[in-house]
Amino acid sequence: MLVTPCHQWHVDHGGRMVDFAGWDMPVQYSTIIEEHQAVRRAAGLFDIAHMGRIYVRGPQADEFLDHLLTNNVLSLSEGQVRYSLITNPDGGILDDVLVYRLAAEMLLVVNASNRLKILNWIEQHRGGFDVEIEDATPSQFMLAIQGPAALEILAPLVSLDLSPMKYYTVAEAEVQGGTGLVSRTGYTGEDGFEIIVAAQHGLDLWQAIIAGGTDGGLLPAGLGCRDTLRLEAAMPLYGHELNEQIDPYTAGLGFAVKLQAGEFIGREALVGAKTNVRRQRIGLQIEGRRIAREGSQLFSADAQIGDVTSGTFSPTLQQSIAMAYADADHTSVGSSLEVEIRGKRVPAVVANLPFYRRDA
């Protein structure tokens, strides 16, 4: 399996390691609930070096990505980050990504499970564009520090004044003795930052953040609480809420599709999909403490009208929650449904998304 520069640190500090998309990654160190609450109340530190980092350079880098992505790449200013999707000709989602406009290049951050697929997709479609592609995943390290104390903990290690940084912006800075990229982005529903540095600086940066943040309540955090946090924030996860059979409008991600911005791959199919949404992604609040796992069936009376894609017991809300896809005529907030959990139907109510929203 692939390992990150902090792999031995995770092992030495009690990380329970699992295979995630071919990477040996920590799912938790203490408990998922303890790490989850640390992020909500103070800060959590995540090793996300398994995420793919693909640089696109050359005179037509932005034009090429505008052809590849559903969002408007050409309108990005230097230092902006934008959420987007890569779709196939039928409008199905190949991946959800972040695209960064840097001073002299563009950067795509893609899901670990889709990195090779997206690299192959890029190679298939780069013909006719004057671009150079670099997969920098092996040569770089990436971490996320998330939570209300993230700025205070990180600030002493970065040459940049982080306070004025807006959400979804990125800047180059000196980070713990090396050059890095610092973006105000994350996947938890909290304020925080994601940092990219050279692989050889990764462990030093990780340890410096741990040393400076422990007294402030920071904990190392694994994939387990990353999942519960993103679910509370209603952020979709590829392989659960997103796949090649689901289009952006069904997934509730129409904001990331700019049909008038360019002739991107899948645009023609999405023009039709926008006006023909038959299923929608919804949130569910479920009675009791039982968890509706992926694949649990959703019912209205005796009709099976949907399926759960992700579910958990929310540590923040103390409520069993789930995301699901349901027939469009059963998606109104407040609608009463039932979820089948281990052979028993349990009452559920369609809820507003996100389930959790941090105070401004």
N, C-alpha and C positions, 0 to 999 in steps of 0.2 A: 504494500500500500504506500501511497504518497504520504509524506509528513511535512509539517510546517517547521520553521526554525525554532519554534517554542515547544516542539513535541516532547523533548525530554523533560522540560520544566513541568508540563502537564502531568506526565507520568510520575515524576518525583513528588508532586504536590497533590497526589490522590485523585487525579482526574480519571473518571471511568471512561475508557476509550472505546469508540465504536467505529465501524466502517461507514463513512458517509461519502457517497459518490467516489469511492476509491481512495479516500483520505482517512487516515487514522486520527479521529477528532475527539475531543472531550465532550461528553454529553452532560456531565455534571461533576462538581468537586465535592460539595456538601450535599444539599438537597435542592431540587428544582425550585421549591417554594422559597427557600432562603435566598437563593440567587435572584429569583424573580423580584422579591420584595426589596432587595438591595438596589436593583435598577430603578424601581419606582420611587424609593425613598432617598437614595444617595447616588450610587453609581455601580455599574458592572463593566467588566473588561472582557471582551470577546476576541478570540483568535479567529479571524475570518480570512486567513491567507489562502483557504481553499477556493475562494471566489476567483473566477477567471478575470484577468486583466489583459485586455487586447488593445494595443495602440494602433491607430490608423494615421499614417503620415502621408504627406505629398500634397501637390497643388489641388487635387480634387477630393481630399479626405472628407470634407463636409458634404460635398455633393454625393459621394458614394454612400455615406451614412444616411443621407436624406432619402436615398433610393432604398435603403435597407430597413429603415425604421419608420414606425407609424407616426411619430411625433415630428414636429418641425425642427430640424437640426440647423437649417440655414439661419434661423433667427436667433440662435444662441450667441450671446456675447461671451468674450473671454472671461473665464472664472465662473460661468454658470454650469449647473448640473441639471439634467432633465431626465425624468422617468419616461421610458418608452417601451415599446413592444417590437418584436421581430415576428412577422407573420408569414405564413406560406401563401401560395397563390389562392388558396381557398379561404383565406382569412383566419386560419387556425393559428394559435400562438405557439411559436417555436421557443420563445423565451421572453421574460421581462427583464429589462436591463436599465442601467444608468449610463447616460452618455455625458462626458465632460468635455467642454471646450477649454483647452489649455493654450498657452502662448503660441506654441509652434506645432501642435498635434492635437488629435482627438483621442479620447480614451473611452473604451467600453468596459464596464464591469458587468459580468454575466454570472449566472448561477453555475456553481461547481459541477452539477450534474449535466449541464448543457454545454460546457466549454468546448469540447471536441466537436460536438454537433454544430455549434455556431462558427467555429473556425472552418469547418468544412463548408458551411453555407456561405461564408465570406469568400472562400476560394472559388466556389461555383459561380459567384455573381460579381466578382471584381473585374471581370473582363470589360475593357472599354474605359476604365477609370484609371487615372494615373495616381496610384496609391501604393504605399508599402505597409505591410502588416507585420506586427511583432506580438507574439504571445509572451508577455513578460511575467506570467504567473509563477514560473519556477524561480525567477531571479529577484522577486520582490516579496515583501511581507506586508500584510494588511491586518489592522486591528480596528475594533470599534470600542469606544468608551461612551457609555450611554447612561443618562440619568441626570437629575437636577444638580448634582455636584460635579458633573463631568467637566464643565468649563474651568471651575476653580482648581480641580486636580491637574488638568492638562496644561493650564496656562504657563506654569514655571518651566515647562520642558520645550516650549515652542517660541521661536523668535517673533512670531506674529501676534498682534493684539487680536484675540479671538472674539472679544465681546461684540464688535460691530458686525461680525460675519452674519450674513443672512442665511436662512434655511435654503438648502440646495445651491450653495456656492462652494467654490474650491479655490485654494491658493497654495502656492509653493512657499515653503518656509524651512528654516533650520529646525530640525526636530531631534533633540538629544544627540547633538553632534554630527548629524548627517542631514542631507537634503531630503525633504519629503513633500508629499501632497497632503493637505489637511482639508477635509470637506465637512460641512455641517449637514450631515446626512445620517440615516440610521434606519433600523428595522424593528423598533421596539415601541414606538409611540411616545418616546421621551426625547427631550433635547439631547444632543450629543454630537460626537465627531467620529469620522472614519479617517484613518491615516494610512498612507502607503509609503513605505521606505524600502531601501535595498535590503535584501534578505539578510545580509551580514549584520545589519543594525537592528534586526527584529527583536532578538532576545534582550538586548540591552534596553531598548525602548520599553518592552513589556515589563521588565523588572523595575525600571525607573518609575513607571506608572503605579505598579503595585506598591513600591516603597513609599511613594508620595501620597497614595490614596487610602491606604488601609485604615489609618486613624480617622479618616473622614467617612468611613463606612463602605468603601469600595470592596467588592469581592470579584475574584475571577469567576466568569460565568460561562456555562456550556451551551450546547445546542438545545438541551431540554428546555431551559427557560427562554431561550431565544424563540422557541416555538410558542410557548404560552403567552409571551409578551406580544408577539406579532399577531396572534389570534385575538387577543383583547383589542388590539389596534385595527383589526379587520384587514390586515395586509395579506394579500394572497400569496400562496407558496406554490411554486412550480411542482407539478406532479400531484398536487391535491386540488387547488382551485383552478389551476391553469394547465392546459395541455394542447396538443395539436388539433383536437376536435372542438375546442372551445374558442369562440371569437371574443374580441375585446368588449363588445356591447353586452353579450351574455354575462361576461365576467364583471360588469360594472366598471369597466376601465375606458369608457368612451372618451374621458378627458385626455387620454394619452394618444388619441387618434385625431390627426388633423387632415381631414379628407381634401381640403383645398390647398394644402401646403406643397404637395408634390406627388409624383407618380411612383409611390413606393410599392414594393411587392405586396400583393394582397389587397390593394386599394379597391379594385373593381368589385371584388367579393364583399368587402366591407360596406360599400355603398348600399348594397342590397341588405346586408345583415343589420344595418342600423334601423331599418324600418320593418324588420321581421324578427323581433326578439321573442322567442317562444319560451325560453327559460331564463331565469335571473338568479344571480348570487344573492342570497339573503342571510341574515343573522337570526339565530334562534336562542331564546332563553328557555331552558328546559327545567321542568319541575324536579325538585330533589337534587341529589348529589351525583347521580349516575351519569357517566360520560357517554355521549353518543360518538362512537368511533367512525372513522372513514368507512363509507359504504352502508351505514345504517339507513334504512328506508324511512321516508317521510310520507305521512298519510293525512288526507283530509276525508273524514268519515271512512269509507271503505276503499277509497281510491288512492293508489300509490302515486304521489305527485312529485316526488323528488328524492334526492339522496344527499346524505351528509358527506362533506369533503374533509372537514377538520373539526375536532371537538376536544374540549378540555373542561376541567373545573377551574374557573377563574380565581386565582389567588387574591386578586385585587377586589373583585366584586363579590366574592363568596357565592358564586352562582355557576351552575352548569351552563356552558355556552357552546355554540357550534356555528359553523358556516355550512351552507348547503346550496344546491341548485334545486329550484322548484319551478313548476309550470307557472307561467307569467300571471295567470289569473288567481294565484294563491300567494302572492308576495306582498300584499298590503301590510304595513306595520300594524301590529295588534291582532292580526289574524290568528285564530286558534288552530293548531295542527297537532299531530302526534308523531313521535319518533319511536321506531321499534328498536329497543335495546335488549339484547339477549332474549329475544322472543316475547318481550312484553312491550306494549305500547305505552309511552309516557307522554303526558301533555307537554306541549311546547307553544310558545308565542313568538311570532315574527317580530324581531327587534330592530331598532335603528342601528346602523353601522356608522362609525365604529362603536364597539361596546364601551371602550374606554377612551377618553380624550383628556390629555393633561391640561392643567391650568396654564393659561397663557403667561 
